[in-house]
């Protein structure tokens, strides 16, 4: 029996340094945001991995580029609420 991915085109994943470059913040900030589940991320083994498209979409929401429904609460980088 062969194992086939449910997603016919696997998504690209990047590591912390590339995610930091996408978001324009230091790598430690990316790690902290991921650990607090404030950005889209997945931990594979001991490494955080990120979907670049999801990070860009999240950043667009933070910057107000994408409309949100009333039930969505946005956290800004450094927001402790």
C-alpha distance (Angstrom), angle and dihedral (degrees) to the residues before:
residue distance angle dihedral
X1 . . .
X2 3.76 . .
X3 3.78 121.7 .
X4 3.76 112.6 -129.8
X5 3.75 125.9 -171.4
X6 3.78 116.1 -115.8
X7 3.80 87.6 -136.5
X8 3.81 108.8 65.9
X9 3.82 91.5 -154.0
X10 3.80 112.0 42.3
X11 3.78 113.1 -138.2
X12 3.75 121.3 -115.7
X13 3.82 113.7 -107.9
X14 3.78 125.6 -158.1
X15 3.79 132.5 -166.5
X16 3.80 131.0 -122.1
X17 3.82 98.6 -79.7
X18 3.80 93.0 52.4
X19 3.80 91.3 44.5
X20 3.81 88.8 51.4
X21 3.80 90.1 53.0
X22 3.82 91.2 50.5
X23 3.81 92.4 49.9
X24 3.80 96.4 37.4
X25 3.80 94.7 -127.0
X26 3.82 134.3 110.8
X27 3.83 118.2 -83.4
X28 3.82 91.3 -113.2
X29 3.81 89.5 58.4
X30 3.81 89.6 52.5
X31 3.82 90.6 50.7
X32 3.80 91.6 48.7
X33 3.82 93.1 48.1
X34 3.80 91.0 48.2
X35 3.81 92.7 48.1
X36 3.82 89.2 52.3
X37 3.83 90.6 47.5
X38 3.81 90.5 -120.6
X39 3.81 95.5 129.2
X40 3.80 130.4 39.6
X41 3.81 105.9 -89.9
X42 3.79 143.2 138.1
X43 3.76 128.0 -152.5
X44 3.78 114.1 -134.4
X45 3.76 108.6 -171.9
X46 3.79 104.8 -45.0
X47 3.81 95.5 -25.8
X48 3.77 129.9 89.2
X49 3.80 113.2 -133.2
X50 3.79 128.1 -166.5
X51 3.78 138.2 -161.8
X52 3.83 104.3 -130.5
X53 3.82 92.6 -149.0
X54 3.81 91.1 52.5
X55 3.81 90.8 49.2
X56 3.80 91.6 50.7
X57 3.81 90.8 48.4
X58 3.83 90.7 48.7
X59 3.80 89.9 49.2
X60 3.81 90.8 49.3
X61 3.80 89.8 53.6
X62 3.80 90.6 49.4
X63 3.79 89.9 51.3
X64 3.80 92.4 47.7
X65 3.81 95.5 -112.4
X66 3.81 93.9 126.4
X67 3.82 126.3 51.9
X68 3.79 117.4 -119.9
X69 3.75 132.9 -156.8
X70 3.80 117.7 -115.2
X71 3.81 93.3 -103.9
X72 3.81 94.2 61.5
X73 3.81 115.9 96.8
X74 3.77 114.9 -158.5
X75 3.77 123.8 -149.7
X76 3.76 117.8 -158.4
X77 3.78 122.5 -147.8
X78 3.79 106.6 -82.9
X79 3.81 93.3 13.9
X80 3.79 108.0 137.8
X81 3.79 96.4 -169.5
